[in-house]
Amino acid sequence: MTKVRAALLALALCSALSLGACQNAKTQQENQRLKAQVADLQKQLGEMGNRVDEATTAKNELTKENAELKQENDRLKARHGKTKKAKSKRRRHRAA
């Protein structure tokens, strides 16, 4: 009976080691997949940061251009804002 116990114990030990090695391989694969995913997300974050910088630069340029156009508009309004002389109306006299 001790031989059977020893054989069962050896079989259980081999099974446990095989299962542990399998779990370790799965864990390593999962870690590799996660590392690749993190690298991809970091790349996307960098690209998004660049897009935000570009959008901010474009917004600032448009704000500056808008201010310049507003000043020009105000200047043009001030030049032409003088009141016009009232035109005299011609009145026709009817002959009676």
C-alpha positions in Angstrom: 0.0 0.0 0.0 2.9 2.4 0.6 4.0 1.9 -3.0 0.5 2.9 -4.2 0.6 5.9 -1.9 4.0 6.9 -3.1 2.9 6.5 -6.8 -0.2 8.6 -6.1 1.9 11.2 -4.4 4.4 11.3 -7.3 1.5 11.6 -9.8 -0.1 14.4 -7.8 3.3 16.2 -7.5 3.9 15.9 -11.3 0.4 17.1 -12.0 0.8 20.1 -9.7 4.1 21.1 -11.3 2.6 20.7 -14.8 -0.4 22.8 -13.9 1.9 25.4 -12.3 4.1 25.6 -15.4 1.0 25.9 -17.5 -0.4 28.7 -15.3 3.0 30.4 -15.4 3.1 30.3 -19.2 -0.4 31.7 -19.4 0.6 34.4 -17.0 3.6 35.3 -19.1 1.5 35.5 -22.2 -1.0 37.7 -20.4 1.8 39.9 -19.2 3.2 40.2 -22.7 -0.2 41.1 -24.1 -0.7 43.7 -21.4 2.7 45.2 -22.0 1.9 45.6 -25.7 -1.5 47.1 -24.9 0.2 49.6 -22.5 2.8 50.5 -25.2 0.0 51.1 -27.7 -2.0 53.3 -25.2 1.2 55.3 -24.5 1.7 55.9 -28.2 -2.0 57.0 -28.6 -1.6 59.3 -25.6 1.4 60.9 -27.2 -0.4 61.4 -30.5 -3.4 62.9 -28.7 -1.1 65.3 -26.8 0.3 66.4 -30.2 -3.2 67.0 -31.5 -4.2 69.0 -28.4 -1.0 71.2 -28.9 -1.9 71.7 -32.6 -5.5 72.6 -31.8 -4.4 75.0 -29.0 -1.9 76.7 -31.4 -4.6 77.0 -34.1 -7.1 78.4 -31.5 -4.6 81.0 -30.4 -3.8 82.1 -34.0 -7.5 82.4 -34.7 -8.1 84.4 -31.5 -5.3 86.8 -32.5 -6.6 87.1 -36.1 -10.2 87.7 -34.7 -8.9 90.5 -32.5 -7.0 92.1 -35.4 -10.2 91.9 -37.6 -12.3 93.4 -34.8 -9.9 96.3 -34.5 -9.9 96.9 -38.2 -13.7 96.7 -38.2 -13.9 99.3 -35.4 -11.5 101.5 -37.2 -13.5 101.4 -40.4 -16.7 102.0 -38.5 -15.2 105.1 -36.8 -14.1 106.5 -40.2 -17.5 106.1 -41.8 -19.5 106.7 -38.7 -19.9 110.4 -39.3 -23.5 111.6 -39.7 -24.4 112.4 -43.3 -25.7 115.7 -44.2 -29.4 115.7 -44.8 -30.2 116.0 -48.4 -32.5 118.8 -49.3 -35.7 117.6 -50.8 -36.8 119.2 -54.0 -40.3 120.3 -53.9 -42.2 120.7 -57.1 -44.6 123.5 -57.4 -47.7 122.8 -59.3 -48.9 125.4 -61.6 -52.4 126.2 -60.9 
